[in-house]
Amino acid sequence: MFRGDDGRAWRSGAQELPASLREGSRMKPTWKPVADPHASKSALPDSAFAFPKERKEPLVDAAHVGNALARFAQVQDVSDEERAQAFDNIRAAARHFDVHVGESSWRDLMR
């Protein structure tokens, strides 16, 4: 069972899943590189975070991208849709900072 941003539960086969929750679907990343990676967390724009709504997991350099991957499953109180968005943000930052991401889905990080 999956839970979307609106709180509705979705079961595979019962109803069509929202596009953002379908396996292999991709969202448009909201992540953008920042001019000053040493700025305080409070000074960073929402677009610098894997989870922009919650301002969790800043993606300001390669080390932070690695940390976001390692801590992905520890982030609490986020929907599956937010996890899908965060994973796409991490992948975008990883490409920018030349960090290898071996996982193909955010669900792979939950194990």
TORPA-4810 file (N, C-alpha, C, O; in nm, 3 decimals):
<nodes>
NODE_1_0.085_-0.117_0.000_0.000_0.000_0.000_0.090_0.124_0.000_0.193_0.127_0.066_M
NODE_2_0.049_0.223_-0.074_0.121_0.349_-0.084_0.031_0.460_-0.034_-0.091_0.447_-0.039_F
NODE_3_0.089_0.567_0.013_0.011_0.682_0.059_0.061_0.805_-0.014_0.180_0.837_-0.008_R
NODE_4_-0.028_0.874_-0.082_0.008_0.994_-0.156_0.009_1.117_-0.068_-0.025_1.110_0.050_G
NODE_5_0.049_1.230_-0.125_0.054_1.356_-0.052_-0.081_1.394_0.007_-0.088_1.458_0.112_D
NODE_6_-0.187_1.355_-0.060_-0.321_1.390_-0.013_-0.369_1.299_0.099_-0.480_1.316_0.151_D
NODE_7_-0.287_1.201_0.137_-0.321_1.110_0.245_-0.401_0.988_0.200_-0.425_0.897_0.280_G
NODE_8_-0.442_0.986_0.073_-0.520_0.872_0.024_-0.431_0.750_0.010_-0.317_0.760_-0.033_R
NODE_9_-0.484_0.635_0.047_-0.409_0.510_0.036_-0.434_0.450_-0.102_-0.544_0.457_-0.156_A
NODE_10_-0.331_0.393_-0.157_-0.340_0.329_-0.289_-0.288_0.187_-0.275_-0.182_0.163_-0.218_W
NODE_11_-0.364_0.093_-0.328_-0.319_-0.045_-0.331_-0.295_-0.085_-0.474_-0.375_-0.054_-0.563_R
NODE_12_-0.187_-0.155_-0.496_-0.155_-0.200_-0.631_-0.270_-0.285_-0.684_-0.313_-0.379_-0.618_S
NODE_13_-0.319_-0.253_-0.801_-0.426_-0.327_-0.865_-0.565_-0.278_-0.830_-0.657_-0.295_-0.910_G
NODE_14_-0.584_-0.218_-0.714_-0.716_-0.173_-0.672_-0.758_-0.047_-0.748_-0.871_-0.036_-0.794_A
NODE_15_-0.665_0.045_-0.759_-0.688_0.169_-0.831_-0.558_0.202_-0.902_-0.452_0.147_-0.868_Q
NODE_16_-0.565_0.288_-0.996_-0.441_0.331_-1.061_-0.362_0.420_-0.967_-0.416_0.515_-0.909_E
NODE_17_-0.234_0.388_-0.952_-0.147_0.469_-0.868_-0.119_0.603_-0.933_-0.115_0.612_-1.056_L
NODE_18_-0.101_0.708_-0.853_-0.058_0.835_-0.912_0.076_0.815_-0.983_0.156_0.730_-0.942_P
NODE_19_0.100_0.889_-1.088_0.222_0.873_-1.168_0.347_0.879_-1.082_0.442_0.805_-1.109_A
NODE_20_0.350_0.964_-0.981_0.470_0.979_-0.899_0.500_0.856_-0.815_0.612_0.841_-0.766_S
NODE_21_0.401_0.767_-0.796_0.422_0.649_-0.713_0.445_0.523_-0.795_0.480_0.419_-0.739_L
NODE_22_0.425_0.530_-0.925_0.448_0.413_-1.009_0.595_0.381_-1.015_0.680_0.470_-1.024_R
NODE_23_0.625_0.252_-1.010_0.763_0.206_-1.017_0.825_0.255_-1.147_0.767_0.241_-1.254_E
NODE_24_0.943_0.313_-1.136_1.015_0.359_-1.254_0.976_0.498_-1.301_1.040_0.553_-1.390_G
NODE_25_0.870_0.557_-1.243_0.832_0.691_-1.287_0.927_0.793_-1.227_0.984_0.770_-1.120_S
NODE_26_0.945_0.903_-1.295_1.036_1.008_-1.250_0.961_1.139_-1.241_0.874_1.169_-1.322_R
NODE_27_0.998_1.215_-1.141_0.943_1.349_-1.126_1.050_1.446_-1.175_1.167_1.409_-1.187_M
NODE_28_1.011_1.566_-1.203_1.109_1.667_-1.239_1.180_1.713_-1.112_1.115_1.757_-1.017_K
NODE_29_1.313_1.702_-1.109_1.385_1.746_-0.988_1.363_1.894_-0.961_1.357_1.975_-1.054_P
NODE_30_1.353_1.928_-0.834_1.343_2.068_-0.793_1.478_2.120_-0.745_1.493_2.239_-0.720_T
NODE_31_1.576_2.030_-0.733_1.708_2.067_-0.682_1.782_2.159_-0.779_1.778_2.141_-0.901_W
NODE_32_1.850_2.258_-0.721_1.936_2.348_-0.800_2.063_2.372_-0.718_2.056_2.386_-0.596_K
NODE_33_2.180_2.376_-0.784_2.303_2.403_-0.710_2.300_2.542_-0.647_2.235_2.633_-0.699_P
NODE_34_2.371_2.557_-0.536_2.374_2.686_-0.467_2.508_2.755_-0.494_2.609_2.690_-0.520_V
NODE_35_2.506_2.887_-0.488_2.628_2.966_-0.513_2.727_2.949_-0.398_2.848_2.943_-0.422_A
NODE_36_2.678_2.943_-0.276_2.766_2.933_-0.160_2.734_2.807_-0.081_2.643_2.808_0.003_D
NODE_37_2.807_2.696_-0.105_2.779_2.573_-0.033_2.811_2.580_0.116_2.774_2.489_0.191_P
NODE_38_2.879_2.685_0.160_2.914_2.699_0.301_2.814_2.786_0.377_2.833_2.813_0.496_H
NODE_39_2.709_2.828_0.309_2.606_2.910_0.375_2.538_2.828_0.484_2.533_2.705_0.477_A
NODE_40_2.486_2.895_0.585_2.415_2.824_0.691_2.290_2.758_0.633_2.237_2.803_0.531_S
NODE_41_2.245_2.653_0.698_2.128_2.580_0.651_2.007_2.673_0.637_1.929_2.659_0.543_K
NODE_42_1.992_2.767_0.730_1.877_2.857_0.725_1.885_2.955_0.608_1.783_3.010_0.566_S
NODE_43_2.006_2.977_0.556_2.023_3.070_0.444_2.006_3.002_0.309_1.998_3.070_0.206_A
NODE_44_2.000_2.870_0.307_1.986_2.797_0.180_1.843_2.804_0.128_1.749_2.804_0.207_L
NODE_45_1.826_2.810_-0.003_1.690_2.806_-0.060_1.632_2.665_-0.049_1.707_2.568_-0.036_P
NODE_46_1.502_2.654_-0.053_1.437_2.523_-0.048_1.489_2.430_-0.157_1.497_2.309_-0.136_D
NODE_47_1.525_2.485_-0.272_1.571_2.405_-0.384_1.706_2.337_-0.359_1.750_2.257_-0.442_S
NODE_48_1.772_2.368_-0.249_1.901_2.306_-0.216_1.885_2.176_-0.137_1.984_2.111_-0.105_A
NODE_49_1.761_2.137_-0.106_1.736_2.022_-0.021_1.675_1.906_-0.098_1.600_1.926_-0.194_F
NODE_50_1.707_1.785_-0.054_1.644_1.666_-0.113_1.493_1.669_-0.086_1.413_1.640_-0.174_A
NODE_51_1.457_1.703_0.038_1.318_1.716_0.078_1.290_1.865_0.097_1.299_1.915_0.209_F
NODE_52_1.256_1.937_-0.009_1.245_2.084_0.000_1.135_2.133_0.093_1.153_2.234_0.161_P
NODE_53_1.021_2.065_0.097_0.910_2.110_0.180_0.949_2.105_0.328_0.912_2.193_0.406_K
NODE_54_1.024_2.003_0.366_1.066_1.984_0.504_1.204_2.045_0.532_1.247_2.052_0.647_E
NODE_55_1.273_2.087_0.425_1.409_2.140_0.434_1.502_2.040_0.503_1.580_2.074_0.592_R
NODE_56_1.491_1.915_0.457_1.575_1.808_0.512_1.673_1.762_0.405_1.641_1.760_0.286_K
NODE_57_1.792_1.725_0.449_1.899_1.673_0.364_1.947_1.774_0.259_1.911_1.764_0.142_E
NODE_58_2.027_1.872_0.302_2.084_1.968_0.206_2.178_1.897_0.109_2.251_1.806_0.148_P
NODE_59_2.175_1.938_-0.016_2.257_1.877_-0.122_2.351_1.982_-0.179_2.336_2.023_-0.294_L
NODE_60_2.448_2.025_-0.098_2.534_2.136_-0.137_2.671_2.092_-0.190_2.744_2.174_-0.247_V
NODE_61_2.707_1.965_-0.171_2.833_1.914_-0.224_2.826_1.761_-0.228_2.727_1.702_-0.185_D
NODE_62_2.931_1.697_-0.279_2.931_1.552_-0.295_2.914_1.479_-0.162_2.843_1.379_-0.154_A
NODE_63_2.979_1.529_-0.056_2.967_1.464_0.075_2.823_1.466_0.126_2.776_1.368_0.183_A
NODE_64_2.754_1.577_0.105_2.615_1.587_0.149_2.524_1.496_0.067_2.426_1.442_0.119_H
NODE_65_2.556_1.479_-0.060_2.478_1.387_-0.144_2.493_1.245_-0.089_2.395_1.172_-0.077_V
NODE_66_2.616_1.205_-0.057_2.639_1.074_0.002_2.565_1.056_0.134_2.509_0.950_0.161_G
NODE_67_2.566_1.160_0.216_2.493_1.155_0.343_2.343_1.141_0.321_2.276_1.066_0.392_N
NODE_68_2.290_1.213_0.222_2.147_1.205_0.193_2.108_1.063_0.150_2.002_1.013_0.188_A
NODE_69_2.194_0.999_0.072_2.167_0.861_0.031_2.171_0.768_0.152_2.085_0.681_0.167_L
NODE_70_2.270_0.786_0.237_2.287_0.699_0.354_2.174_0.717_0.454_2.136_0.621_0.522_A
NODE_71_2.119_0.836_0.466_2.018_0.865_0.568_1.876_0.866_0.514_1.781_0.894_0.588_R
NODE_72_1.860_0.837_0.388_1.730_0.848_0.322_1.619_0.777_0.401_1.512_0.834_0.422_F
NODE_73_1.642_0.655_0.444_1.540_0.576_0.513_1.510_0.630_0.653_1.406_0.598_0.710_A
NODE_74_1.599_0.712_0.707_1.579_0.766_0.842_1.487_0.888_0.846_1.440_0.927_0.953_Q
NODE_75_1.462_0.947_0.730_1.375_1.066_0.725_1.232_1.023_0.756_1.179_0.931_0.693_V
NODE_76_1.172_1.089_0.853_1.038_1.052_0.898_0.936_1.159_0.859_0.970_1.272_0.824_Q
NODE_77_0.810_1.118_0.865_0.697_1.208_0.842_0.695_1.267_0.701_0.664_1.385_0.684_D
NODE_78_0.729_1.185_0.601_0.718_1.226_0.461_0.639_1.120_0.386_0.644_1.002_0.420_V
NODE_79_0.568_1.163_0.284_0.488_1.071_0.203_0.575_1.000_0.100_0.690_1.037_0.077_S
NODE_80_0.520_0.898_0.038_0.589_0.828_-0.070_0.618_0.924_-0.185_0.723_0.916_-0.249_D
NODE_81_0.524_1.014_-0.211_0.543_1.110_-0.319_0.662_1.203_-0.288_0.741_1.235_-0.377_E
NODE_82_0.674_1.245_-0.162_0.787_1.329_-0.123_0.918_1.251_-0.132_1.021_1.307_-0.168_E
NODE_83_0.915_1.122_-0.100_1.034_1.039_-0.114_1.075_1.027_-0.261_1.194_1.033_-0.294_R
NODE_84_0.977_1.009_-0.348_1.007_1.000_-0.491_1.071_1.131_-0.540_1.168_1.128_-0.615_A
NODE_85_1.016_1.243_-0.496_1.072_1.374_-0.533_1.214_1.388_-0.478_1.304_1.433_-0.549_Q
NODE_86_1.234_1.350_-0.353_1.366_1.362_-0.290_1.468_1.275_-0.363_1.582_1.317_-0.383_A
NODE_87_1.429_1.154_-0.401_1.522_1.067_-0.472_1.563_1.129_-0.606_1.680_1.124_-0.643_F
NODE_88_1.468_1.188_-0.676_1.502_1.254_-0.802_1.591_1.376_-0.778_1.679_1.405_-0.859_D
NODE_89_1.569_1.446_-0.669_1.657_1.559_-0.634_1.799_1.509_-0.603_1.897_1.569_-0.646_N
NODE_90_1.808_1.400_-0.530_1.940_1.343_-0.498_2.010_1.299_-0.626_2.130_1.324_-0.642_I
NODE_91_1.937_1.235_-0.716_1.999_1.191_-0.843_2.049_1.311_-0.924_2.156_1.304_-0.985_R
NODE_92_1.974_1.420_-0.925_2.016_1.540_-0.998_2.143_1.598_-0.936_2.236_1.634_-1.008_A
NODE_93_2.147_1.606_-0.803_2.265_1.658_-0.735_2.383_1.563_-0.755_2.497_1.608_-0.773_A
NODE_94_2.358_1.435_-0.753_2.464_1.336_-0.773_2.527_1.351_-0.912_2.649_1.344_-0.927_A
NODE_95_2.444_1.371_-1.013_2.497_1.394_-1.148_2.585_1.519_-1.150_2.693_1.520_-1.209_R
NODE_96_2.538_1.623_-1.085_2.611_1.750_-1.082_2.747_1.735_-1.013_2.847_1.790_-1.059_H
NODE_97_2.749_1.661_-0.902_2.872_1.647_-0.824_2.950_1.519_-0.858_3.047_1.486_-0.790_F
NODE_98_2.906_1.448_-0.962_2.972_1.326_-1.008_2.979_1.219_-0.898_3.084_1.161_-0.871_D
NODE_99_2.864_1.195_-0.836_2.851_1.092_-0.733_2.770_0.977_-0.793_2.664_0.999_-0.852_V
NODE_100_2.821_0.856_-0.779_2.751_0.738_-0.832_2.633_0.701_-0.743_2.647_0.692_-0.621_H
NODE_101_2.517_0.681_-0.804_2.399_0.631_-0.734_2.365_0.497_-0.797_2.324_0.491_-0.913_V
NODE_102_2.381_0.391_-0.721_2.356_0.257_-0.773_2.210_0.216_-0.770_2.170_0.125_-0.842_G
NODE_103_2.131_0.282_-0.689_1.990_0.247_-0.675_1.910_0.308_-0.791_1.940_0.418_-0.838_E
NODE_104_1.809_0.234_-0.836_1.726_0.285_-0.945_1.593_0.340_-0.896_1.519_0.401_-0.974_S
NODE_105_1.561_0.318_-0.770_1.434_0.363_-0.713_1.457_0.404_-0.568_1.548_0.353_-0.503_S
NODE_106_1.375_0.494_-0.517_1.388_0.532_-0.377_1.358_0.416_-0.286_1.408_0.411_-0.173_W
NODE_107_1.277_0.321_-0.333_1.246_0.205_-0.251_1.369_0.120_-0.223_1.375_0.051_-0.121_R
NODE_108_1.468_0.126_-0.312_1.592_0.052_-0.291_1.669_0.107_-0.170_1.748_0.034_-0.110_D
NODE_109_1.648_0.232_-0.136_1.716_0.293_-0.022_1.647_0.262_0.111_1.701_0.292_0.217_L
NODE_110_1.531_0.203_0.105_1.453_0.176_0.227_1.488_0.040_0.288_1.435_0.004_0.393_M
NODE_111_1.575_-0.034_0.225_1.609_-0.170_0.274_1.714_-0.165_0.380_1.754_-0.269_0.432_R
</nodes>
